[in-house]
């Protein structure tokens, strides 16, 4: 029951963001299309209930992948991408490493502050060396996102046993990603796109339990090296799956899971350390931004919990010790929280969620006279699935759905606590589409629809 009020709060905050970042015509159009879509789902339950053969299903998935991959490849080749901030630093370092395998002077300080980003430059550099150009890396990234859409469809199919609904979700997710600028610029968020949904797919598959445990351990270790927050959905699975293993006293698979994590972690760390040594990077622990830095940034009142240049500069200033710096930022975050009244705290939460889940204009591709129409379509694809996700909380029964919702709320909690933006939400979007697919399945059974 706790998810119902939480999702209603989220839906209100999401709408606040939608209203804030869009004009009246877009708002009316998108909400109107969403109402029509929900009514259509309700009236066309017979179509959704009719079975689809496995062969036709596979053909449809391949057609969806090829079509959207071709479209996104054309965007990569002919649409100038608006690189900025971290995206530029990553690209410059990767291109430089293709010629000289060392650090650029102006990027060294960045990677000292964010050492975890070294993993992504090693990954992108490996892709770059294969394709020989950054355009090739961009195209590879879009392919990875498209594969994730297919895995999303397969996950929806696992949980609903309805192939038509899974096809609809794959199409909608691909429409969203095609019109989202962040899809094309190689970074942790889009390269990490595949890991959360792959975890859910493995978790909901019919594989034997031991294979699931081993595969989940592999995906978690690799995914965490791309972006540590890919582990958030895994924590939700661990809570429900671990409880089940303990309840059934399945100590064998608990041991297999722990050993698998160690077995995969050691070689990944060894490869990472050897690459760091090869580029001549010397890690300075005193410059590393820990969680309290992001916490201070995320609780900063003047910017609504978004990036603040002044805090960024403070983070790069020299403190007597890392402990002193962490204490400084922790006190700053606590001070920001205490300054807010109860109503102010609610408004702050709403503004954070609105920005992270409602930011849309800066993610959009501005490249033709039909830009407004494409922006509206993109907004619609996320607005309708968010709406379906909220509706779904009224009648979920399966614990796997709780796992999904707990994972989604883990993401929301992370976004609220730390400095974040819309690009950090990108890789969790497939989870929302899975939940939307489950809701569509439930809407087919009219007697279960909440009055």
Long-range contacts (C-beta under 8 A, 24 or more apart in sequence): 3-393, 3-396, 3-402, 3-405, 3-409, 4-393, 4-394, 6-393, 6-409, 7-389, 7-390, 7-393, 7-405, 8-390, 10-353, 10-357, 10-390, 10-412, 11-386, 11-387, 11-390, 12-350, 13-349, 13-350, 13-353, 13-354, 13-357, 14-353, 14-354, 14-357, 14-358, 14-386, 15-358, 16-350, 16-351, 16-353, 16-354, 16-358, 17-353, 17-354, 17-355, 17-356, 17-357, 17-358, 17-359, 18-354, 18-358, 18-360, 18-379, 18-383, 20-354, 20-358, 21-354, 21-358, 21-359, 21-360, 21-361, 22-360, 22-361, 22-379, 26-372, 26-375, 26-376, 26-379, 29-376, 29-380, 30-376, 30-379, 30-380, 30-383, 31-383, 33-380, 33-384, 34-380, 34-383, 34-384, 34-387, 37-384, 38-384, 38-387, 38-388, 38-443, 41-440, 41-443, 42-443, 42-446, 42-449, 45-443, 45-444, 45-446, 47-164, 48-162, 48-164, 48-165, 48-440, 48-441, 48-444, 49-162, 49-444, 50-164, 51-163, 52-163, 52-164, 52-167, 54-163, 57-157, 57-163, 57-167, 60-167, 61-150, 61-153, 61-154, 61-167, 61-170, 64-149, 64-150, 64-153, 64-167, 64-170, 64-171, 64-174, 65-146, 65-147, 65-149, 65-150, 68-146, 68-149, 68-174, 68-177, 68-178, 69-142, 69-143, 69-146, 71-178, 72-139, 72-142, 72-145, 72-146, 72-177, 72-178, 72-183, 72-184, 73-139, 73-142, 75-142, 75-178, 75-184, 75-365, 76-135, 76-138, 76-139, 76-142, 76-184, 77-135, 77-139, 79-365, 79-367, 80-367, 81-138, 81-181, 81-184, 81-185, 82-181, 83-185, 86-117, 86-187, 87-185, 87-186, 87-187, 90-117, 90-120, 90-121, 90-124, 90-186, 90-187, 91-134, 91-186, 93-121, 94-121, 94-124, 94-125, 94-128, 94-134, 94-137, 94-186, 95-128, 95-134, 97-121, 97-125, 97-279, 98-125, 98-128, 98-129, 101-278, 101-279, 102-279, 102-280, 103-279, 103-280, 103-281, 108-281, 109-287, 109-316, 111-281, 112-283, 112-284, 112-287, 112-288, 113-287, 113-288, 113-289, 113-315, 113-316, 114-289, 115-283, 115-288, 116-228, 117-188, 118-272, 118-275, 118-276, 118-281, 119-225, 119-226, 119-272, 120-187, 120-188, 120-191, 120-226, 120-227, 122-272, 122-275, 123-191, 123-226, 124-186, 124-191, 127-186, 134-186, 137-186, 138-184, 138-185, 138-186, 140-186, 141-183, 141-184, 141-185, 141-186, 141-190, 141-191, 142-177, 142-183, 142-184, 144-190, 144-191, 144-193, 144-194, 145-177, 145-183, 145-190, 145-193, 145-194, 146-174, 146-177, 147-194, 148-173, 148-193, 148-194, 148-197, 148-198, 148-430, 149-173, 149-174, 149-177, 149-430, 151-194, 151-197, 151-198, 151-201, 151-430, 152-197, 152-430, 152-433, 152-434, 154-201, 155-197, 155-200, 155-201, 155-204, 155-430, 155-434, 156-433, 156-434, 156-437, 156-438, 158-201, 158-204, 158-205, 158-206, 159-204, 159-398, 159-400, 159-401, 159-434, 159-437, 159-438, 160-437, 160-438, 160-440, 160-441, 162-437, 162-440, 162-441, 162-444, 165-437, 165-440, 165-441, 166-437, 168-437, 168-440, 169-385, 169-433, 169-434, 169-436, 169-437, 169-440, 172-381, 172-384, 172-385, 172-433, 173-381, 173-429, 173-430, 173-433, 175-377, 175-378, 175-381, 176-378, 176-381, 176-382, 176-429, 179-364, 179-365, 179-374, 179-375, 179-377, 179-378, 180-363, 180-364, 180-378, 180-426, 181-362, 181-363, 181-364, 181-365, 182-363, 182-422, 182-423, 182-426, 183-426, 187-423, 188-226, 188-227, 189-227, 189-423, 189-424, 189-426, 189-427, 190-426, 190-427, 191-226, 192-223, 192-226, 192-227, 192-230, 192-427, 193-426, 193-427, 193-430, 195-219, 195-220, 195-222, 195-223, 195-226, 195-227, 195-230, 195-427, 196-223, 196-230, 196-232, 196-233, 196-407, 196-427, 196-428, 196-430, 196-431, 197-430, 197-431, 197-434, 198-223, 199-223, 199-230, 199-233, 199-234, 199-237, 200-233, 200-237, 200-404, 200-407, 200-430, 200-431, 200-434, 203-237, 203-241, 203-400, 203-403, 204-400, 209-250, 209-253, 210-252, 210-253, 210-256, 213-253, 213-256, 213-257, 213-260, 214-256, 214-257, 214-260, 216-257, 217-257, 217-260, 217-261, 217-263, 217-264, 218-260, 218-264, 220-261, 221-261, 221-264, 221-265, 221-268, 222-264, 222-268, 225-268, 225-272, 227-427, 229-411, 229-414, 229-424, 230-427, 232-407, 232-410, 232-411, 232-414, 232-428, 233-407, 233-410, 233-411, 233-428, 233-431, 235-407, 235-410, 236-403, 236-404, 236-406, 236-407, 236-410, 237-403, 237-407, 239-403, 239-406, 240-399, 240-400, 240-402, 240-403, 240-406, 241-403, 285-322, 286-318, 286-319, 286-321, 286-322, 286-325, 287-316, 288-322, 289-315, 290-322, 290-326, 291-418, 292-326, 292-329, 292-330, 292-333, 293-325, 293-326, 293-329, 294-417, 294-418, 294-419, 295-329, 295-330, 295-333, 295-417, 295-418, 296-329, 296-330, 296-332, 296-333, 296-336, 297-418, 297-419, 298-333, 298-352, 298-416, 298-417, 298-418, 298-419, 298-420, 299-332, 299-333, 299-336, 299-337, 299-417, 300-332, 300-336, 300-419, 301-336, 301-339, 301-340, 301-348, 304-348, 304-351, 304-352, 304-355, 305-348, 305-351, 305-352, 305-355, 305-416, 305-419, 305-420, 306-355, 306-419, 306-420, 306-421, 307-419, 307-421, 349-416, 352-415, 352-416, 352-420, 353-412, 353-415, 353-416, 355-421, 355-422, 356-415, 356-420, 356-421, 356-422, 356-424, 356-425, 357-386, 357-415, 357-422, 357-425, 359-421, 359-422, 360-422, 362-422, 363-422, 363-423, 382-429, 382-432, 384-436, 385-432, 385-433, 385-435, 385-436, 386-432, 386-436, 388-435, 388-436, 388-439, 388-440, 389-432, 389-435, 389-436, 389-439, 391-439, 391-443, 391-450, 392-435, 392-436, 392-438, 392-439, 392-442, 394-450, 395-442, 395-448, 395-449, 395-450, 396-438, 401-435, 401-438, 404-431, 404-434, 404-435, 404-438, 405-435, 407-431, 408-432, 408-435
